[in-house]
Amino acid sequence: MVKKSHGYRARTRGLMSKNVRTRGITPLSTILREYEVGQRVNIVINPSFHKGMPHRRYQGRSGVISAKRGRAVVVDVPVGKAMRTLILRPEHIRPSRG
């Protein structure tokens, strides 16, 4: 039998693949968007950017920006009763509308 893979992107074939119409170069507006501390954001992983990518378990979750670190932002995400702190690049977050 073949041993099961335990990699960082294991079992993400559908989750981290782009739709046919969204393939190619990502618009600069998504990369250059400015975020403020205290702003609510949704985590939407962009598979074209490997740097600053969160784990797949945080895909679709929302959190609050608590700090900035260079180009990255620090996001606090509630997971059950715990609060997780993630360091993400702006390519993997979007402003929350709700």
Legacy VTK file of the C-alpha trace (Angstrom):
# vtk DataFile Version 3.0
C-alpha trace
ASCII
DATASET POLYDATA
POINTS 98 float
0.000 0.000 0.000
1.022 3.577 -0.610
1.608 5.760 2.411
-0.800 8.694 2.856
0.599 12.156 2.139
0.631 14.605 5.052
1.834 17.699 3.184
0.732 21.291 3.724
-1.443 21.219 0.593
-2.631 17.610 0.863
-6.190 16.977 -0.419
-6.581 20.472 -1.879
-7.125 19.599 -5.537
-10.476 21.363 -5.745
-9.935 23.889 -2.984
-6.708 25.392 -4.313
-7.405 25.336 -8.030
-8.723 28.340 -9.887
-11.796 28.516 -12.056
-11.034 28.526 -15.793
-12.110 32.155 -16.200
-10.045 33.431 -13.263
-6.742 31.886 -14.330
-3.803 34.029 -15.301
-2.466 37.231 -13.817
-4.283 38.529 -10.739
-5.314 42.210 -10.964
-2.993 44.612 -9.163
-5.938 46.125 -7.272
-6.216 42.974 -5.141
-2.516 42.994 -4.295
-2.136 46.729 -3.636
-5.287 47.122 -1.514
-4.614 48.839 1.807
-6.031 47.396 5.032
-6.506 49.166 8.354
-6.107 47.742 11.859
-9.514 46.657 13.182
-10.958 45.978 9.719
-12.919 42.739 9.172
-11.611 40.539 6.375
-12.479 37.206 4.769
-9.736 34.664 4.074
-9.924 33.542 0.446
-6.791 31.666 -0.603
-5.336 32.655 -3.974
-3.468 29.559 -5.198
-1.268 31.538 -7.615
0.620 33.105 -4.692
2.460 30.648 -2.475
4.029 33.226 -0.174
1.962 34.160 2.863
-0.614 31.456 2.138
-2.647 30.229 5.137
-3.438 26.598 5.844
-6.444 25.233 3.994
-8.470 24.907 7.221
-8.790 28.710 7.318
-10.247 29.001 3.781
-13.553 30.900 3.945
-13.160 32.071 7.532
-13.301 35.706 8.604
-11.274 37.614 11.147
-10.079 41.027 12.294
-6.782 42.661 11.369
-4.776 43.271 14.541
-1.438 44.510 13.131
0.677 45.004 10.033
4.075 43.415 9.388
5.706 44.803 6.288
3.546 43.741 3.339
1.710 41.179 5.470
-1.115 41.633 7.959
-1.796 39.852 11.231
-5.360 38.495 11.380
-7.100 37.132 14.489
-9.483 34.315 13.528
-11.907 32.664 15.978
-11.776 28.849 15.734
-14.189 27.304 18.191
-13.391 28.752 21.611
-9.801 29.613 20.662
-8.479 32.664 18.814
-5.848 31.929 16.152
-3.354 34.514 14.925
-2.432 34.244 11.241
0.156 36.204 9.286
-1.162 36.593 5.734
-0.297 38.496 2.616
-2.992 40.745 1.084
-3.434 38.372 -1.874
-5.233 35.902 0.408
-7.721 38.254 2.102
-10.676 40.355 1.000
-12.590 43.065 2.876
-15.690 41.655 4.541
-18.995 43.071 3.329
-21.015 41.979 6.342
LINES 1 99
98 0 1 2 3 4 5 6 7 8 9 10 11 12 13 14 15 16 17 18 19 20 21 22 23 24 25 26 27 28 29 30 31 32 33 34 35 36 37 38 39 40 41 42 43 44 45 46 47 48 49 50 51 52 53 54 55 56 57 58 59 60 61 62 63 64 65 66 67 68 69 70 71 72 73 74 75 76 77 78 79 80 81 82 83 84 85 86 87 88 89 90 91 92 93 94 95 96 97
